[in-house]
């Protein structure tokens, strides 16, 4: 299942799981603008799949988090 977020929402989601996460909305936005992460534009906002962001940075998804809605 795709977890679609705004750029800010994706950054917030990463920070929720790891409060010390150094990946900011600005970092994700730059990757979107340089077409390194797939996105769709919805009005004035870009939407990204959280899985694509995690994959780009080599982050792993804990199955327990997915099954219990954590993260």
C-alpha positions as CSV (number, residue, x, y, z in Angstrom):
1,X,0.0,0.0,0.0
2,X,1.4,3.4,-0.9
3,X,1.6,5.9,1.9
4,X,1.3,9.2,0.0
5,X,2.3,12.4,1.8
6,X,3.1,16.0,1.1
7,X,6.8,16.8,1.2
8,X,6.3,18.3,4.7
9,X,4.2,15.3,5.7
10,X,6.9,12.9,4.6
11,X,9.6,14.8,6.6
12,X,7.2,14.8,9.7
13,X,6.6,11.1,9.3
14,X,10.4,10.4,9.3
15,X,10.9,12.6,12.3
16,X,8.1,11.0,14.2
17,X,9.8,7.6,13.9
18,X,13.3,9.1,14.6
19,X,13.3,12.4,16.4
20,X,16.9,12.9,15.5
21,X,16.3,12.4,11.8
22,X,18.4,14.9,9.8
23,X,16.2,14.6,6.6
24,X,14.3,17.8,6.2
25,X,11.4,18.9,4.0
26,X,14.0,21.0,2.2
27,X,16.1,17.9,1.4
28,X,13.1,16.0,0.1
29,X,11.9,19.1,-1.9
30,X,15.3,19.3,-3.6
31,X,15.2,15.7,-4.6
32,X,11.7,16.1,-6.0
33,X,12.7,19.2,-8.0
34,X,15.8,17.4,-9.4
35,X,13.5,14.4,-10.2
36,X,15.5,12.0,-8.0
37,X,12.3,11.0,-6.2
38,X,9.0,10.4,-8.1
39,X,6.2,12.9,-7.3
40,X,2.9,14.2,-8.4
41,X,1.8,17.8,-8.2
42,X,-1.6,18.5,-6.5
43,X,-2.4,22.1,-6.7
44,X,0.6,24.0,-5.3
45,X,1.9,20.9,-3.4
46,X,4.0,18.0,-4.4
47,X,2.9,14.5,-3.2
48,X,5.5,11.7,-2.7
49,X,5.2,8.1,-1.7
50,X,6.9,7.7,1.7
51,X,8.3,4.3,0.5
52,X,10.2,6.1,-2.3
53,X,11.7,8.6,0.2
54,X,12.7,5.8,2.5
55,X,14.2,3.8,-0.4
56,X,16.2,6.7,-1.6
57,X,17.8,7.2,1.8
58,X,18.2,3.4,2.3
59,X,15.8,3.4,5.3
60,X,14.1,0.1,6.2
61,X,10.5,-0.3,7.1
62,X,9.8,-2.4,10.2
63,X,6.9,-4.8,9.4
64,X,5.6,-4.3,13.0
65,X,5.3,-0.6,12.3
66,X,3.3,-1.2,9.1
67,X,1.0,-3.8,10.7
68,X,0.2,-1.7,13.8
69,X,0.1,1.7,12.1
70,X,3.1,3.1,13.9
71,X,5.2,5.5,11.9
